[in-house]
Amino acid sequence: MPLDDYSYALTIGQSCGPCFQLQRAAGRVRIPVDRVTGPFDWLLVDLRQAAQVLARDFAGYFEDESRGSSVLQDGHWMVTDGSGAVAWHQLKQRDGELMPGARVWSEFRAWLAQRIRNWRTRILDPQGNILLIRNESPFRPDSAEDLIQLTELLRTQIAGRFKILWLRYGPPLVGFEDPNVCMFELRRSWPEKLSEEQVDYDRDYGFGTAWRGRDEDWERIWRSV
C-alpha cells in the first residue's frame, strides 16, 4: 500500500532517524505535514513509556509538574519527562541560560500540544487508516510482550484501521504473529563492532549519516508497506 493511502502516519521513537525518513518520504509524494506528525516526534521513548503516556491520554506529559532532569548537550537541553521519555533537539539553549527558560519551555509545549491534538483527532476517524512506525534501539531491543501491550491498547483507542511497522536490528521473531504488526529488519549504519558509547551519530561510516539510518533499508520498507 503506498504511503499516501494512509490517512495518518507517525513514529514512536526510539530515535530521530525514523521521523526524518518518514517526513522525507512523505515530502516526495506531497503528503501534508500534519498527516505525518505525532506526539513522539524526534523523542527518545521506549514501548512501555509510549503505552503509559497513551493510556493516560498524555496527562502530565512534559508538563511542569512532571518535568525531570535537564542536561545541556551540544547547545540543547535534554529534558526527561516523568514517563521516562526524553526531549532533546526542540529545546535550544538561549543567552547562556543555566536551565531551560520560560520562553524555550513554552515554545516546546506549544510544539508538542499541536501534535497531541493531531493524534487525538486522527484516531477518532472510523474511516482512518493509521501507520505507526516503531524503530527499536539497536542496543536495547524491544520485547514482544511490550509491543503486544501497546498494540492491545491501540485497539481500544483507534476507531479505524491501523498497522504497526516494527523495525528491528535482527531477523523477525519466529512464532510472533499479529494482524496489526509487520516486522522488518534494519541494518546498523555504523560498524557492528562499535558500542553505543563509541557511535558518532553525525558521522558517515559509509552508509550515510549514521543517525538517519540506511536509506536503502528505508526505501525497501516504503515499497513494502
N, C-alpha and C positions, 0 to 999 in steps of 0.2 A: 504494500500500500504506500503510495507516495506520501511524503511528509505533509504536503498541503491538504491531504484528505483528513488529517486530524484537526479537530476543532480547537485543540489546545495541546501544547507540548511544554514540558518543563523538566528541569533536572532536580535531583535530590542528592546533592553533594557527589562525591566526597572532596572535590577539588574544583578549581576554576576551569580546567580543560573541557569538561562536558558542556558547560554553559557557553563557552566560546565556540565550540564545534556546532552546537545546536543553532545559535544565533547566526553563525556564518552560513550554515546550510539553509536556514530559513530566508536569509537575505538573498540568496541566489535565486529563489523562486518567489521572491517578493511577498513573503508571509508577513503580515503586520507584526510589529514588535510586541504588542500586547497579547498576541497569541503564543508567544514563546518566552514569557517572563513569569516567574513564580516566586514564592516566599523563601526558597532556599537558594536563590541565585548567588553564585560566587562565594557561598559559605562552606565552611567545613562542618559537616554534620554526618553522623552515622545513622543507621536504620532505626535503632532504638530511640535516639533523640528525635528523629523525624516523626516517629509514631507517637511519642509523648507530646510533641508540640501539636500535632494534628488532633489527637484525642482531646486536647484541652481547647481546641479551636483558637490557638495562638494566644490564649490568655497568659499574660505576663511575658510574652515572647519579646526579648530585648527591651522590656520596659525598665524604667529607672530602678524599680524595686528588685528586679531580677538580674540586673547587670552585675557581673562578677569582675574578675581581674581585667586590667587594661595594661597591655605591654606594648611599648613602642618598638617597631621594627621596620627598617627601611622607609622611615618617614610616615608610616601609617600605624594606627592603633589597632592591635589585635584585641578585640573585646569578646570575652566569653559570657554567654548567656547562662541563666540558671539551668537550662536544659542540657548544657554542655556544648551547644553549637557555638561556632566561632566566626565572627565577622572580622574582616581584615581590610581589604582594599577600599572599602567605602568610607573609612574614617581617616582622613588625611590630617596629619599634624599641622597646626597653623600657629604662626607667631611664637614659636618656641614653647608652646603650652606644655605643661607637665602632666596634664590629664586631658582626656577628650573634653573640649569646651562645649558650652551650651549650643552654639551655632552648629558645630560639627555633629553633635548628637541629634539635634533637631532635624538636620538635613537627612541624616541616616534614617531616622524614624519615619520621615515622610516618604523616603525611597522605599522602605520596607512596607509601609502601610498600603501603598499603591499596589504592591504585589500580593499582599494578603487579600485585598478587595478583589483583585483579579481572580485569584483562586476561588474565593467564596462564590463569586458569580458563575464561574465556568462549571463548577461541579454540580450546580443545581439544574443544568440543562439536560432534560431526559433524552434529547437527541444528540447530546455531545459524544465525542469520541476522543478520549484523552490519552496522550502518550507521556508516560513518566520514565525518565532515564536515570538509572542508578549506576554510577561508575564507582565500584568499590575501591578502597585503598589497596595498593599492591603490597603494602606492608602489614595491614590489618584486615584480612579478608572478611567479608560479610558471612554471617551464618545463615543457613537455610531457615532456621527457626525464626530469626529476626525478620527475614523477608516475608515469611508466611504470616507473621503477626501484623506487619504493615499491610499486606495485601488484604487480609480479612477486615482490617479497619477501613480500608478504602472502599471495600464493597458496601459498607454501611453508610458511606458519605457521598459517594459519586452516583448521581442519578442515572447517568448514561453508561456507555461502554468505556472501558479503559484497558490499557496494556502497559506493563512494566518491562522495560528493557533492562535486564540485569547484566551488566558488563563486568566480566571477571578476568583476572590475570591468571588464567588457567583453564583447563578444559571444562565443559559443562558437567555438572554433578550427575553422576549416574543414579537413576531412580527418582530424580526430582522432576515432578510434573505439576504444572498448574496452568489452567487455561488462560490466565491473565498475565503470565510471565513468559518472556522469551529470553534465553541466555545467549550471550555472545562472548567469545574470547578476545581479549585485548593483549597486546604485547607491550612491554615496557619501552619507553622512548629513551632509555639510557642502558648502559651495560648491566647485565643481570647481576654481576658480582658486587655492584655498589650497594651499600647500606642506605637506609633512609637519611642518615646524617650526612652521607657523602654526596648525595644527589644535588647538583646545581640545576634547579628547575628553569633557570633562564639560559642555560647552555644548550647548544645544538650538539648532540652526541652522534650525529649522522642520520637522525630520524626526524629532524625538525626541532623547534624549540621544545624542550622537554615537558614543560607544564601543559602544553597543548595536546599532547598525545600524538600518535602516528596518524597522519592524515589518511593513509591508505586503509587503515583499520576502520576509521570513521566512514569513509566512502563505502566500504563493504557493508557497514551497518545500515546506512541510509538506503542502500539498494535493497535491503532485506526487510525493512520494517513494513 
